[in-house]
Amino acid sequence: MASSQESYNKRDQEKKRLKKRLDKQQKIAERKANQQGGGLGNMIAYVDEYGQLTDTPPDPANRKKIDAESIEIGVPKREKIEVNPIKKGRVEFFNSSKGFGFIKETDTQEKYFVHVNNLLEEIKEGDIVTFELERGFKGMSAFNVKKV
């Protein structure tokens, strides 16, 4: 007589697989029974007129009519403002041997660097001058400097 092809180990593995399948089905049924979703109505949130999230819909009586044509999309074009490029100031410091100095603008009280190459006339400390600004290596510097 021949013995059965199914060993004890194979039967044991089959029992474990069947138990796993039944446990999984039982968990799914349990989840469905305890589900508290309630559908789409419980998931919707509303924003009130102050920007706060609420679960109650807004009152239709408080609704405001907005003209869609008045809404601007994007950034409006910047209008060009004409600024007088010629500024007025007083020479605070000037070293003629080294060829540089500083001019203090009369309106903003800011100091700007000036080099001897950017002078139209010779200047000295205390002179009132007119000048234009340009971006230099270390900030704004004065050029086209001349006495008033």
Backbone torsions as a table, in degrees:
resi	resn	phi	psi	omega
1	MET	NA	138.8	-178.7
2	ALA	-93.7	147.4	-179.8
3	SER	-83.1	165.1	-178.0
4	SER	-66.7	144.7	179.9
5	GLN	-72.9	-20.6	-177.0
6	GLU	-90.3	117.4	-179.1
7	SER	-88.4	172.1	179.6
8	TYR	-61.9	-39.6	-177.7
9	ASN	-64.3	-41.6	179.9
10	LYS	-65.1	-41.9	179.0
11	ARG	-63.6	-38.9	-179.9
12	ASP	-65.2	-43.8	178.5
13	GLN	-63.0	-41.0	179.1
14	GLU	-63.6	-39.2	177.8
15	LYS	-63.8	-40.5	179.0
16	LYS	-64.2	-42.8	179.0
17	ARG	-62.8	-43.1	179.3
18	LEU	-63.8	-41.1	178.7
19	LYS	-64.4	-41.1	178.1
20	LYS	-61.3	-44.9	-179.7
21	ARG	-62.0	-42.9	179.1
22	LEU	-66.4	-39.1	177.9
23	ASP	-63.0	-41.2	179.8
24	LYS	-64.4	-44.9	178.1
25	GLN	-62.5	-37.3	179.5
26	GLN	-67.1	-40.3	178.0
27	LYS	-64.3	-41.2	178.8
28	ILE	-62.6	-44.8	179.1
29	ALA	-63.9	-37.9	178.9
30	GLU	-64.8	-43.1	178.5
31	ARG	-62.4	-42.3	179.0
32	LYS	-64.2	-36.7	-179.1
33	ALA	-70.5	-35.7	-177.0
34	ASN	-95.9	11.1	-177.1
35	GLN	-67.1	132.9	-179.0
36	GLN	-116.3	17.4	-176.1
37	GLY	-58.7	-63.4	179.6
38	GLY	83.0	4.2	175.0
39	GLY	91.5	-164.2	-174.5
40	LEU	-67.9	-31.1	-177.8
41	GLY	-59.5	-34.6	-179.8
42	ASN	-81.5	-13.1	-177.6
43	MET	-95.6	-12.1	-176.2
44	ILE	-81.7	136.1	175.0
45	ALA	-121.9	148.1	-178.9
46	TYR	-117.1	156.1	177.3
47	VAL	-113.0	125.3	179.5
48	ASP	-83.2	-177.8	-175.4
49	GLU	-68.2	-13.5	179.0
50	TYR	-98.0	2.2	178.5
51	GLY	86.3	10.9	-179.6
52	GLN	-91.9	145.0	177.3
53	LEU	-81.3	134.0	177.7
54	THR	-136.4	165.9	176.8
55	ASP	-100.4	-1.6	177.7
56	THR	-101.7	139.2	-179.8
57	PRO	-69.3	154.3	-178.5
58	PRO	-69.8	154.8	179.9
59	ASP	-75.3	123.7	-179.2
60	PRO	-64.8	-19.4	179.4
61	ALA	-70.5	-25.4	-178.9
62	ASN	-89.4	4.7	-177.0
63	ARG	-68.6	137.8	178.9
64	LYS	-109.8	142.0	178.7
65	LYS	-86.7	126.8	-178.8
66	ILE	-117.8	131.4	178.4
67	ASP	-79.5	117.9	-176.8
68	ALA	-66.1	-26.5	-179.7
69	GLU	-70.1	-24.3	-177.2
70	SER	-81.8	-8.0	-179.3
71	ILE	-82.0	123.7	178.5
72	GLU	-94.9	126.8	177.7
73	ILE	-104.2	124.6	-178.7
74	GLY	98.8	-173.8	-177.9
75	VAL	-97.6	129.5	178.5
76	PRO	-65.6	152.3	-179.5
77	LYS	-68.3	139.2	-178.8
78	ARG	-77.9	132.5	176.7
79	GLU	-80.1	139.2	-179.9
80	LYS	-77.3	128.2	179.1
81	ILE	-105.6	123.9	179.4
82	GLU	-77.8	120.6	178.5
83	VAL	-117.4	133.8	179.7
84	ASN	-69.2	115.9	-176.5
85	PRO	-73.2	-17.4	-178.1
86	ILE	-87.8	121.7	-178.7
87	LYS	-111.6	161.7	-177.8
88	LYS	-120.1	142.3	-179.4
89	GLY	-162.1	-176.6	-178.0
90	ARG	-124.9	139.0	179.6
91	VAL	-74.0	114.9	-179.6
92	GLU	-83.4	-41.8	-177.4
93	PHE	-149.4	137.7	173.5
94	PHE	-150.7	123.8	178.7
95	ASN	-106.6	103.3	-176.2
96	SER	-70.4	-26.8	179.9
97	SER	-72.0	-35.5	178.4
98	LYS	-92.6	-21.2	173.7
99	GLY	85.3	29.3	176.2
100	PHE	-146.8	167.5	178.2
101	GLY	-172.2	-167.9	-178.4
102	PHE	-136.0	141.0	177.6
103	ILE	-116.5	132.8	178.0
104	LYS	-101.5	120.5	-179.0
105	GLU	-70.3	140.3	-175.9
106	THR	-73.5	-33.5	-177.1
107	ASP	-75.9	-52.3	-172.8
108	THR	-99.6	-8.7	-177.7
109	GLN	61.2	25.1	176.6
110	GLU	-90.7	148.2	179.5
111	LYS	-100.9	138.2	179.6
112	TYR	-125.7	142.3	178.3
113	PHE	-73.4	142.7	175.4
114	VAL	-135.6	137.4	179.0
115	HIS	-111.6	153.7	-177.1
116	VAL	-61.1	-26.7	178.9
117	ASN	-70.1	-19.3	-177.5
118	ASN	-97.4	10.4	-179.4
119	LEU	-92.3	139.5	172.3
120	LEU	-93.9	-27.6	177.0
121	GLU	-135.3	162.2	175.5
122	GLU	-72.1	140.9	179.6
123	ILE	-128.4	163.4	174.2
124	LYS	-143.2	172.3	-177.4
125	GLU	-59.4	137.3	177.5
126	GLY	92.1	-9.9	179.1
127	ASP	-70.5	144.2	172.2
128	ILE	-91.1	127.9	-173.8
129	VAL	-133.3	160.7	168.4
130	THR	-111.2	148.4	-176.8
131	PHE	-158.0	167.0	173.6
132	GLU	-118.8	161.1	-177.8
133	LEU	-111.8	146.8	172.6
134	GLU	-143.7	157.5	179.6
135	ARG	-78.3	123.5	178.8
136	GLY	-102.9	-166.2	-179.5
137	PHE	-67.1	-39.0	-175.5
138	LYS	-118.3	28.2	179.7
139	GLY	130.3	-162.1	-177.2
140	MET	-78.5	140.6	177.7
141	SER	-134.6	153.6	-176.9
142	ALA	-88.5	144.1	173.6
143	PHE	-143.2	169.7	-173.3
144	ASN	52.7	47.7	-176.4
145	VAL	-85.2	128.0	176.5
146	LYS	-145.3	154.7	-179.7
147	LYS	-70.9	153.2	175.8
148	VAL	-91.9	NA	NA
